[in-house]
Amino acid sequence: MAEVSWRPVSVDVGWGTLRGKICTVGGGDTPTLRVVGVHGWLDNANSFDTLVPLLPAGVEVLALDLPGHGLSDHLPLGTHYNPFTYAFNLRAAVAGLDWTRFVAMGHSMGAAVVNYFTALFPEFVEGVVNVDFLRPFHLQEPVDRWRTYAFDLFKYEQFEPGAGTVYSEAEAIDRLVAARVIGNDDEVNVDREAAQTLLPRSARRVEGGYVWGHDPKARTTFLTVFGGRNWIEAIATIKCPVLAVVATRGVCTMPERFYTRVLETYSANAARFSREVVEGAHHVHLTHPERVAPAVVRFLGDLQGRGRRAARARL
């Protein structure tokens, strides 16, 4: 496990500020490859804390809190959260930080953001890593679900910013664990240790304990509006190498036939596409990073090798 020393970063994106952190694996001033980590729904930049030390030395990592998440500002009233909104703000952030070329790595909803970002702004991205996200082609929800999103959005807009229930640290950890149970079998997805990793950016200290820091409006993702044909058309434009790391007990557990068109689209268009299946639940990159790291390290190592060969060719 390499040395990692994070330093905070903030960037003005016009309407507000996004916050996150940067490190270079193993230290050093000259990174060999840059990686932008994009966390999942209601998570934060700490989602990658346990994985990053296992990445190749020399890799510089930028982990940002998406708008309305972690320590980043909340979107103004009258706006809503969706993959395009996140992608547009990600572009503003990386441009503001002068990150012009990088590998985009996303977990869950963050992977959806990364794929749409890459489709929209391919000049920034030299590789894509999806962590437990392969959106099946058929997955489209009816308009009734969209109405629920809209109803919830207007409901959450009535919440007073900064207000909310105050929880003890133990209660906050319990709620982080419970909120991330997936499916009906009550399997622990995020254990208490992983929840402790997320807590400092998930909640802020107040007198008597913690209150959640995320924007209540961010609970409405409108993610299912971005699916079906437009998902296939988006990923068909991704020409850089793509890696998908899928957890055995994550969110990609439908029968293989439901993913066929997605997998075929990546394979037909990406410079290189690989899928790795690892034992674990949806947050396996956080709870058991040693299972995810080998595939990611190989993928990044290949890109580092290409970069070194290209540099030698220019000499």
GIFENMO-V436042 format. One line per field, one symbol per residue. ss: DSSP state (2 for helix, 1 for strand, 0 for the rest). burial: b if it has 9 or more other C-alpha atoms within 8 Angstrom, else e. A space follows every 50 residues. Layout:
# GIFENMO-V436042
ss=???
burial=???
This chain:
# GIFENMO-V436042
ss=00000011111100001111111100000000111111000000222222 22000000111111000000000000000000222222222222220000 01111110222222222222022211111110000000000022222222 22222200000000001022222222222000000000000222222222 22111100111100022220002220002222222200001111111110 00000222222222222220001111111110022220222222222222 222222222222220
burial=ebebeeeeebbbbeebbbbbbbbbbbbeeebebbbbbbbbebbbbbbbbb bbbbbbbbbbbbbbbbbbbbbbbbbeeeebbbbbbbbbbbbbbbbbeeee bbbbbbbbbbbbbbbbbbbebbebbbbbbbbbbbbbbebebeeeebeebb ebbeebbeeeeeeeebbbeeebbbebbeebbbeeeeebbbbbebbbbbbe bbbbeeeebbbebbbebbebbbbeebbbeebbebbbebebbbbbbbbbbb ebeeeeebbebbeebbbebbeebeebebbbbbbbbbbbbbbbbebbbebb bebbeeeeeeeeeee
